[in-house]
Amino acid sequence: MNRDCEKIKKYYEAWWNCEILDRVPLYVTAPREGHQPEEMIVGSPEDRLNKEKVIEQAEKTIQNTFYGGVAFPYYWPNFGPDGFSAYLGATLNFSSLGSSAPVSWADWHRPVLKDYSDLSVLQIKEDNFYWQKTKEFTRYALKHFQGNYLVGITDIHASMDSLAVLRGGAENLCMDLIDNPGRVKEAMRLLWKAWHKVYEESYQIIAKKQEGTCSWMGLWSPCKMYPVQNDFTCLISPSMYEKFFLEELVNEINYLDHSIYHLDGVDALKHLDLLLEIPNLNAIQWAPAAGLERWIPVYKKIQAKKKAIIVYCRPDEVNFVLDNLDSRGLLIVLRCSSEKEAQDLLFEKKWSTEIK
């Protein structure tokens, strides 16, 4: 990982276990002196599928970024949040605009699963173009970076999020939960198998070349780790969540050695009580609306159940976080405006100033 990798590993291992070593881990990044924050240019659809161009650009972004505390440079292959659905046959459309536009999105007007009469389409064929591309990007990145930067597992936006794409829209899936609940549950079991295939094969590629795993969330684990999620469930009740999604979620969590739930937005909070009762779930990433002070009770509720948390804040809010939350299982993530600001903060909090 870098010259301080053994120290960083210990902090992550403690955090996953909802423990603390000598201080709260800070995950600090900033633009390098003399460099503006790198804007990821999407480019043409052909560029997005060119591994040399994409990984060259990722490396440039890494080199222009300062990493401090437990932050580390990494890359993860990504064709957009609907990439997993593309493994199952969904059509992807790529943006040709800048980074403010999505990298890609599925064509919901061309549903893969028009009804539930034949669920055999819910499997990943080995010759699927995007699945092959994902493995190609992963292998190339591992070879190119030669252990200098970590390579993460791709975005596996599966479960009901994928089923909504495959059915041609969230409104169709909402009706399916009422009109065809049995077949929805069967579909979810097949999607779990597809998720497992993607993770396991990706893991086997990565484990041969580097120690541990990371993903889009930027966390490290010495073993199998991934953020689990289901953004679609913002549209349904906790009882429907438990009926249709909990089985697959628990399968994912029990398969992984370390897991963190991506709880995205205020509408997802209604499921928090259910999530906190899952024994093997290690952590929760609460992605709140603005207003850190407002959400302190949510963080405390999670910590009370011995789950680790990530808190995203500004540099001037670090002391507020430290004063109001339990240090055990707390990870503070922040982006500084300059390298000097990052170094000053790390010095103040008795962290080494830089991870190379």
C-alpha positions in Angstrom: 0.0 0.0 0.0 2.8 2.5 1.0 5.6 2.9 3.5 3.1 3.2 6.5 1.0 0.3 5.3 1.5 -1.9 8.4 0.3 1.0 10.6 -2.7 1.7 8.4 -3.7 -1.9 8.4 -3.9 -2.0 12.2 -6.2 1.0 12.3 -8.6 -0.5 9.7 -8.6 -3.9 11.5 -9.5 -2.1 14.7 -12.2 0.0 13.0 -13.9 -3.0 11.4 -14.1 -4.5 14.9 -15.6 -1.3 16.3 -12.5 -0.7 18.4 -9.9 2.0 18.6 -6.1 2.0 18.9 -4.4 5.2 20.1 -6.5 7.7 18.2 -9.4 8.1 15.9 -8.4 7.3 12.3 -8.6 10.3 9.9 -9.0 9.8 6.2 -7.7 13.0 4.6 -7.3 13.9 1.0 -6.5 17.1 -0.8 -5.2 18.4 -4.2 -1.4 18.4 -4.4 0.3 21.8 -4.2 0.3 23.3 -7.7 -2.5 21.1 -8.9 -6.2 21.8 -9.1 -8.6 19.0 -8.2 -8.5 16.6 -11.2 -11.8 16.6 -13.1 -12.5 13.1 -14.5 -13.4 13.6 -18.1 -15.7 11.0 -19.3 -14.9 11.2 -23.0 -16.4 9.2 -25.8 -18.1 5.8 -25.2 -15.0 4.2 -26.9 -12.7 6.0 -24.4 -14.7 4.6 -21.4 -14.0 1.1 -22.7 -10.3 1.8 -23.4 -8.4 0.4 -20.4 -5.2 2.2 -21.2 -6.8 5.6 -21.4 -9.0 5.1 -18.4 -6.3 3.8 -16.1 -3.8 6.4 -17.3 -6.3 9.1 -16.3 -6.9 7.4 -13.0 -3.2 7.3 -12.3 -2.9 11.0 -13.1 -5.7 11.8 -10.6 -4.0 9.7 -8.0 -0.6 11.5 -8.5 -2.3 14.9 -8.2 -3.9 13.9 -4.9 -2.4 14.1 -1.3 -3.3 11.2 1.0 -3.0 11.5 4.7 -3.9 9.6 7.8 -5.4 6.2 6.7 -6.2 7.4 3.2 -4.6 5.5 0.4 -4.5 5.7 -3.4 -6.6 3.2 -5.2 -8.5 2.5 -8.5 -11.6 0.5 -9.1 -13.0 -0.5 -12.5 -16.4 1.1 -13.1 -18.8 1.3 -16.0 -21.5 3.1 -13.9 -24.0 2.0 -11.3 -25.9 -0.1 -13.9 -22.9 -2.1 -14.9 -24.1 -5.1 -13.0 -27.4 -5.0 -14.8 -25.4 -4.8 -18.1 -23.8 -8.2 -17.1 -27.3 -9.5 -17.2 -28.1 -8.1 -20.6 -29.2 -4.5 -19.9 -28.2 -1.9 -22.6 -25.8 0.8 -21.4 -25.7 4.3 -22.8 -22.5 6.2 -22.1 -22.3 10.0 -21.7 -20.0 12.0 -23.8 -20.1 15.0 -21.4 -17.9 16.0 -18.5 -17.8 14.6 -15.1 -21.0 16.3 -13.9 -22.9 13.8 -16.1 -23.3 10.1 -15.2 -20.7 7.8 -16.7 -23.4 5.5 -18.0 -27.1 4.5 -17.5 -29.2 1.6 -18.5 -31.9 1.9 -21.2 -35.0 1.3 -19.0 -37.2 1.3 -22.1 -35.7 -2.0 -23.2 -36.4 -4.3 -20.1 -34.5 -7.5 -20.0 -37.1 -9.1 -17.8 -40.4 -8.3 -19.5 -42.3 -10.6 -17.1 -41.6 -13.4 -14.6 -42.4 -16.3 -16.9 -38.7 -17.1 -17.6 -36.2 -16.2 -14.9 -33.3 -18.0 -16.6 -32.1 -14.6 -18.0 -31.0 -13.7 -14.4 -27.6 -15.2 -14.8 -24.3 -13.9 -16.1 -23.1 -15.5 -19.3 -19.4 -15.9 -19.4 -19.1 -14.2 -22.8 -21.0 -11.1 -21.7 -19.2 -8.0 -23.1 -19.2 -5.9 -19.9 -18.4 -8.7 -17.6 -15.4 -9.6 -19.7 -14.4 -5.9 -19.9 -14.5 -5.6 -16.1 -12.2 -8.5 -15.6 -9.9 -7.1 -18.4 -9.7 -3.7 -16.6 -9.0 -5.4 -13.3 -6.2 -7.5 -14.6 -4.6 -4.6 -16.5 -4.8 -2.3 -13.5 -3.1 -4.8 -11.3 -0.3 -5.3 -13.8 0.1 -1.6 -14.5 0.2 -0.4 -10.9 2.5 -3.1 -9.8 1.4 -2.9 -6.1 2.0 0.9 -5.9 -1.8 1.6 -5.8 -4.5 -0.8 -4.7 -7.1 -2.1 -7.2 -10.7 -2.4 -5.9 -13.6 -4.6 -6.8 -16.1 -3.1 -9.3 -19.4 -1.5 -8.5 -21.9 -4.4 -7.9 -25.1 -2.5 -7.8 -27.2 -5.6 -7.6 -30.3 -6.8 -5.7 -33.5 -4.8 -6.1 -31.6 -1.9 -7.7 -30.7 -4.2 -10.5 -34.1 -5.8 -10.7 -35.7 -2.4 -11.1 -33.5 -1.8 -14.1 -34.1 -5.2 -15.6 -37.9 -4.7 -15.2 -37.8 -1.4 -17.0 -38.2 1.0 -14.0 -38.8 1.2 -10.3 -42.6 1.7 -10.8 -42.9 -1.7 -12.5 -41.0 -3.4 -9.6 -43.2 -1.7 -7.0 -46.2 -3.2 -8.7 -44.5 -6.6 -8.9 -44.1 -6.7 -5.1 -47.9 -6.7 -4.8 -48.9 -8.6 -8.0 -46.2 -11.2 -8.1 -44.4 -11.5 -4.8 -43.4 -15.2 -5.1 -41.6 -14.7 -8.4 -39.9 -11.5 -7.1 -38.4 -13.6 -4.3 -37.2 -16.2 -6.7 -35.6 -13.4 -8.8 -33.8 -12.1 -5.8 -32.3 -15.5 -5.1 -31.0 -15.7 -8.6 -29.6 -12.1 -8.3 -27.8 -13.2 -5.2 -26.1 -16.0 -7.1 -25.1 -13.4 -9.8 -23.7 -11.0 -7.1 -21.7 -13.9 -5.6 -20.2 -14.8 -9.0 -19.1 -11.3 -9.7 -17.5 -10.8 -6.3 -15.9 -14.2 -6.0 -14.3 -14.1 -9.5 -13.2 -10.5 -9.0 -11.7 -11.4 -5.6 -9.8 -14.3 -7.0 -8.2 -12.1 -9.6 -7.2 -9.4 -7.1 -6.1 -11.7 -4.3 -3.3 -13.1 -6.4 -1.7 -9.7 -6.8 -2.4 -7.7 -3.6 -3.1 -8.0 0.0 -6.7 -7.3 1.0 -9.6 -5.6 -0.7 -11.1 -2.2 -1.3 -14.0 -0.8 -3.4 -15.6 2.5 -4.4 -15.9 3.5 -0.8 -12.2 3.7 -0.3 -11.9 1.4 2.7 -9.4 -1.4 3.1 -9.9 -4.8 4.6 -7.4 -7.7 4.9 -10.0 -10.1 3.6 -13.3 -10.2 1.6 -15.0 -6.8 2.1 -17.7 -4.9 0.2 -20.3 -2.2 0.8 -23.8 -3.7 0.6 -26.8 -1.6 -0.3 -30.3 -1.3 -1.8 -31.3 2.2 -2.8 -34.6 1.0 -4.2 -35.8 0.2 -0.7 -36.3 4.0 -0.1 -39.5 3.4 -1.9 -40.9 0.5 0.3 -41.8 -0.1 3.9 -39.6 -1.9 6.4 -41.9 -4.9 6.4 -41.6 -5.2 2.6 -37.8 -4.7 3.0 -37.7 -7.6 5.4 -39.9 -9.8 3.2 -38.2 -9.3 -0.2 -34.6 -8.1 0.5 -33.4 -9.2 3.9 -32.6 -12.8 2.8 -30.3 -11.7 0.0 -28.7 -9.0 2.1 -27.9 -11.5 4.9 -26.4 -13.9 2.3 -24.1 -11.2 1.1 -23.1 -10.1 4.6 -22.5 -13.7 5.8 -20.4 -14.4 2.7 -18.2 -11.4 3.3 -15.6 -11.1 6.1 -16.2 -7.4 6.5 -19.3 -5.5 5.3 -20.6 -2.0 5.5 -24.1 -0.9 4.6 -24.5 2.1 2.3 -27.5 3.8 3.9 -28.3 6.5 1.3 -30.5 9.4 2.3 -33.2 10.3 4.7 -35.8 8.0 3.0 -33.5 5.0 3.9 -33.5 5.8 7.6 -36.8 3.9 8.2 -34.8 0.6 7.6 -32.1 1.4 10.2 -33.6 -0.5 13.1 -33.7 -3.7 10.9 -30.2 -3.2 9.8 -28.8 -2.8 13.3 -30.1 -6.2 14.2 -28.0 -8.0 11.6 -25.3 -9.7 13.7 -22.5 -9.9 11.1 -22.9 -6.4 9.7 -19.8 -4.6 10.8 -20.5 -0.9 9.9 -22.9 1.6 8.4 -22.1 4.4 6.1 -24.9 7.0 6.7 -25.0 9.4 3.7 -27.1 12.2 5.1 -28.5 15.5 3.9 -26.7 18.6 5.0 -26.3 19.5 8.7 -23.9 17.4 10.7 -25.3 18.4 14.1 -28.8 17.3 13.1 -27.6 13.7 12.5 -25.5 13.1 15.6 -28.4 11.1 17.2 -28.4 8.8 14.2 -24.7 8.2 14.5 -25.1 7.5 18.3 -27.9 5.1 17.6 -25.7 3.1 15.3 -22.7 3.2 17.7 -25.0 2.0 20.5 -25.4 -1.3 18.5 -21.7 -1.8 18.2 -21.5 -1.0 14.5 -18.6 1.1 13.2 -19.4 4.4 11.4 -18.0 6.8 8.9 -18.5 10.5 9.4 -17.9 12.9 6.5 -17.2 16.4 7.6 -15.3 19.6 6.9 -11.9 20.3 8.5 -13.5 22.8 10.9 -16.0 20.1 12.1 -13.5 17.5 13.2 -13.4 18.6 16.9 -17.2 18.7 17.0 -17.3 15.1 15.8 -14.7 14.0 18.3 -16.5 15.7 21.1 -19.9 14.2 20.4 -19.3 10.6 19.2 -17.7 7.5 20.7 -14.1 7.1 19.5 -14.6 3.3 19.1 -15.4 2.4 15.6 -15.3 6.0 14.4 -13.7 6.9 11.1 -13.6 10.6 10.0 -13.4 11.3 6.3 -12.6 14.8 5.0 -11.4 16.6 1.9 -9.2 19.6 2.5 -8.9 22.5 0.1 -5.1 22.3 0.0 -2.2 20.1 0.9 -1.1 22.6 3.5 -4.5 22.6 5.2 -4.4 18.8 5.3 -0.9 18.7 6.7 -1.8 21.3 9.4 -4.8 19.3 10.4 -2.9 16.0 10.6 -0.1 17.6 12.6 -2.7 19.0 15.0 -4.3 15.6 15.5 -0.9 13.9 15.9 -1.0 12.0 12.6 1.9 11.6 10.3 1.5 14.3 7.6 1.6 12.1 4.5 1.1 8.6 3.2 3.2 7.9 0.1 
